[in-house]
């Protein structure tokens, strides 16, 4: 399956917050924040995270990122793919 056809949903084991203008992801384990593993997101990464909703295909997210950030399609796909791999690595999406 092409990555652009995939649909991801956020894991219940990650919470996101915007604090002091920064967007962060915090893994929660057994209802306790794992403060050793807090992830700060760039503006583009935060937007991708917001767009992951369990319904939208990655291709649709790519189109929005290209429109909103005026980035080349190849760069958008590369960045989105790398970000999704990182999210999968920390089990933030499924």
ZINOR-V358744 format. One record per residue. RES is the residue in one small letter. D_LAST is the distance of its C-alpha to the last C-alpha in Angstrom with 2 decimals. Layout:
((RES,D_LAST) (RES,D_LAST))
This chain:
((x,15.03) (x,15.74) (x,13.14) (x,14.90) (x,14.10) (x,10.31) (x,8.63) (x,5.54) (x,5.56) (x,6.47) (x,6.40) (x,9.91) (x,10.93) (x,11.51) (x,14.37) (x,15.81) (x,19.54) (x,22.18) (x,25.08) (x,28.30) (x,26.91) (x,23.98) (x,20.32) (x,18.61) (x,15.36) (x,16.21) (x,14.25) (x,15.78) (x,16.67) (x,18.99) (x,19.70) (x,21.16) (x,20.09) (x,19.63) (x,22.00) (x,22.17) (x,18.73) (x,18.90) (x,17.58) (x,19.78) (x,18.57) (x,21.00) (x,21.89) (x,19.97) (x,16.77) (x,17.22) (x,17.70) (x,14.57) (x,12.64) (x,14.82) (x,14.17) (x,10.38) (x,10.91) (x,8.97) (x,12.26) (x,13.23) (x,13.01) (x,12.86) (x,16.55) (x,17.37) (x,15.92) (x,17.98) (x,21.01) (x,20.85) (x,20.64) (x,23.58) (x,25.53) (x,25.02) (x,25.49) (x,27.85) (x,26.18) (x,26.74) (x,24.17) (x,23.95) (x,23.39) (x,20.74) (x,18.76) (x,19.30) (x,18.32) (x,15.13) (x,14.10) (x,15.11) (x,13.38) (x,9.92) (x,10.83) (x,11.91) (x,8.89) (x,6.95) (x,10.30) (x,10.44) (x,7.10) (x,7.06) (x,3.77) (x,0.00))
